[in-house]
Amino acid sequence: MERSLTDAAGRALDPLAESPERAEFRRELRRLIERESPPERIRELDEAASFDRELHQSLARMGVLALGAPEHLGGAGDVRDQVVAIEELAAGPTSMAAFLILQYMAIQVLSPAEDGEPLRVLRELVGGGCKVSFAMSEPGGGTDAARAMRTRAEAVSGGYRIRGQKLWITAASLADWILLLARSADFERSPVDGVTLFLLPAGADGIRVRDIDTFGLHSVPTCEIFLDDVFAPREAVLGEPGRGFRQVFGTLNRERLNAAAACLGVARAALDYSVDYAGQREAFGSPIGAFQSLQHRLADGALALENARSLVVRAAEVEAGGGQADVLATLAKLAASEAAAGITQGGMQLLAGAGFSREYPMQRWFRDVRLWHFAPVSDEMARNYLGERLLGLPRSY
Ligand SMILES: Cc1cc2nc3c(=O)[nH]c(=O)nc-3n(C[C@H](O)[C@H](O)[C@H](O)COP(=O)(O)OP(=O)(O)OC[C@H]3O[C@@H](n4cnc5c(N)ncnc54)[C@H](O)[C@@H]3O)c2cc1C
């Protein structure tokens, strides 16, 4: 169902409404998703834990995989278009939205490349000819990833020898390339120092990848990576050795924003589904949507969704204008993940028995959206950050 903010005469009143071109892109993508990724297919792939390779290629043909990439490589659009693409996919094949967050992060990390392997990989990536995963988190921790990092890159003749283990890595078993952070030097002042960023072929000798059986997002694998004496030539280092974490910091705002967009998509789909269901399901001689307690819950969901959307749009405008939307992107991610959690939880309650059935989509939205409560930044760390950066309170950790 299409819902817009209008006045009593039905005129659109939204000062944050998107441009006609972006609105047309949204409609075009929605049509593609309806055609190629209908609910039965999403369910089948979720049950089979399969990635939708056909949809991935269709997205490549439509230019969705190239959003935000440099124009001379076939890129177009910016973070505002990425947000639209992720929201639309999250409302349907949510796992593909999770994959796109990774895709856009990899594009941002590789975009400064001017020659060699990184440029070749970037060119293929935007055309859908290869996939890249990003490996930072480890068994020792993802929140305090720099301090917990045990994967070591030891300097040897011609490059580095890498040993260690990465955990919870999206799409590593599908990927042709891995962006990997490894500790190449002990740190003195800050744990983010002494970490180097590598671009490694996923098939390099010594790399082994295992899929993890996860609770949600079944149509994109989540993996463990074992690195056993992997040789990385000096050219595999991206940027300056020892500065890898700082390079990745540059992508944090976009990742938070794109995760917020994924939450918007799930929240919107789950709210629409709940409203339709409430209009049709009857109890005590009336539709359950006539009961005030259910209406209030749905209205609260719509409020949370619109609040979150406003923050996402504001943060995306700042980023697209060349600014750093750090606080706004963090607010957006927190508001959107909480809106999505509230709406999917409320949807499960409203559907009651039907919510418990895997034949209805609510349980999948409820499961899939959990990820964005603790990744790419956890809701607790987002609050810590806001306490410090927005409110000027002492750092709490
Ligand atoms: C499906 C999936 C896909 C993922 N994809 C990737 C990927 O592609 N690449 C990658 O590198 N990682 C990935 N991750 C890892 C993800 O980023 C981490 O799970 C996340 O950063 C949290 O780390 P953790 O699970 O180790 O939790 P922990 O770091 O152990 O945290 C546990 C809890 O403690 C809380 N906590 C920690 N410190 C504080 C503090 N100072 N104040 C308050 N609370 C605190 C956290 O908020 C959390 O609730 C993925 C994870 C999943 C599940």
PDBQT file of the ligand as one rigid body, heavy atoms in Angstrom, charges set to zero:
ROOT
HETATM    1  C1  LIG A 401      24.644 -11.663  10.143  1.00  0.00    +0.000 C 
HETATM    2  C2  LIG A 401      25.886 -10.906  10.513  1.00  0.00    +0.000 A 
HETATM    3  C3  LIG A 401      26.636 -10.308   9.514  1.00  0.00    +0.000 A 
HETATM    4  C4  LIG A 401      27.806  -9.629   9.850  1.00  0.00    +0.000 A 
HETATM    5  N1  LIG A 401      28.609  -9.142   8.833  1.00  0.00    +0.000 NA
HETATM    6  C5  LIG A 401      29.844  -8.670   9.130  1.00  0.00    +0.000 A 
HETATM    7  C6  LIG A 401      30.784  -8.376   8.085  1.00  0.00    +0.000 A 
HETATM    8  O1  LIG A 401      30.471  -8.495   6.895  1.00  0.00    +0.000 OA
HETATM    9  N2  LIG A 401      32.035  -7.978   8.438  1.00  0.00    +0.000 N 
HETATM   10  C7  LIG A 401      32.411  -7.832   9.729  1.00  0.00    +0.000 A 
HETATM   11  O2  LIG A 401      33.562  -7.479   9.968  1.00  0.00    +0.000 OA
HETATM   12  N3  LIG A 401      31.555  -8.095  10.762  1.00  0.00    +0.000 NA
HETATM   13  C8  LIG A 401      30.287  -8.531  10.484  1.00  0.00    +0.000 A 
HETATM   14  N4  LIG A 401      29.404  -8.844  11.487  1.00  0.00    +0.000 N 
HETATM   15  C9  LIG A 401      29.824  -8.683  12.875  1.00  0.00    +0.000 C 
HETATM   16  C10 LIG A 401      29.108  -7.543  13.581  1.00  0.00    +0.000 C 
HETATM   17  O3  LIG A 401      29.610  -6.320  13.138  1.00  0.00    +0.000 OA
HETATM   18  C11 LIG A 401      29.297  -7.791  15.090  1.00  0.00    +0.000 C 
HETATM   19  O4  LIG A 401      28.461  -8.887  15.456  1.00  0.00    +0.000 OA
HETATM   20  C12 LIG A 401      28.978  -6.565  15.899  1.00  0.00    +0.000 C 
HETATM   21  O5  LIG A 401      29.947  -5.573  15.681  1.00  0.00    +0.000 OA
HETATM   22  C13 LIG A 401      28.925  -6.900  17.401  1.00  0.00    +0.000 C 
HETATM   23  O6  LIG A 401      30.066  -7.615  17.793  1.00  0.00    +0.000 OA
HETATM   24  P1  LIG A 401      29.905  -8.946  18.669  1.00  0.00    +0.000 P 
HETATM   25  O7  LIG A 401      28.860  -9.786  18.033  1.00  0.00    +0.000 OA
HETATM   26  O8  LIG A 401      31.251  -9.524  18.820  1.00  0.00    +0.000 OA
HETATM   27  O9  LIG A 401      29.330  -8.442  20.038  1.00  0.00    +0.000 OA
HETATM   28  P2  LIG A 401      30.203  -7.957  21.294  1.00  0.00    +0.000 P 
HETATM   29  O10 LIG A 401      31.244  -7.005  20.814  1.00  0.00    +0.000 OA
HETATM   30  O11 LIG A 401      30.612  -9.142  22.060  1.00  0.00    +0.000 OA
HETATM   31  O12 LIG A 401      29.123  -7.137  22.125  1.00  0.00    +0.000 OA
HETATM   32  C14 LIG A 401      28.176  -7.796  22.975  1.00  0.00    +0.000 C 
HETATM   33  C15 LIG A 401      27.227  -6.764  23.583  1.00  0.00    +0.000 C 
HETATM   34  O13 LIG A 401      27.970  -5.875  24.413  1.00  0.00    +0.000 OA
HETATM   35  C16 LIG A 401      27.595  -4.542  24.092  1.00  0.00    +0.000 C 
HETATM   36  N5  LIG A 401      28.704  -3.621  24.377  1.00  0.00    +0.000 N 
HETATM   37  C17 LIG A 401      30.004  -3.757  24.060  1.00  0.00    +0.000 A 
HETATM   38  N6  LIG A 401      30.694  -2.687  24.450  1.00  0.00    +0.000 NA
HETATM   39  C18 LIG A 401      29.814  -1.840  25.043  1.00  0.00    +0.000 A 
HETATM   40  C19 LIG A 401      29.910  -0.561  25.670  1.00  0.00    +0.000 A 
HETATM   41  N7  LIG A 401      31.064   0.101  25.761  1.00  0.00    +0.000 N 
HETATM   42  N8  LIG A 401      28.783  -0.009  26.177  1.00  0.00    +0.000 NA
HETATM   43  C20 LIG A 401      27.584  -0.657  26.086  1.00  0.00    +0.000 A 
HETATM   44  N9  LIG A 401      27.440  -1.858  25.512  1.00  0.00    +0.000 NA
HETATM   45  C21 LIG A 401      28.538  -2.442  24.998  1.00  0.00    +0.000 A 
HETATM   46  C22 LIG A 401      27.266  -4.584  22.610  1.00  0.00    +0.000 C 
HETATM   47  O14 LIG A 401      26.470  -3.467  22.237  1.00  0.00    +0.000 OA
HETATM   48  C23 LIG A 401      26.535  -5.907  22.534  1.00  0.00    +0.000 C 
HETATM   49  O15 LIG A 401      25.177  -5.744  22.890  1.00  0.00    +0.000 OA
HETATM   50  C24 LIG A 401      28.200  -9.496  11.192  1.00  0.00    +0.000 A 
HETATM   51  C25 LIG A 401      27.423 -10.074  12.197  1.00  0.00    +0.000 A 
HETATM   52  C26 LIG A 401      26.298 -10.802  11.885  1.00  0.00    +0.000 A 
HETATM   53  C27 LIG A 401      25.524 -11.478  12.968  1.00  0.00    +0.000 C 
ENDROOT
TORSDOF 0
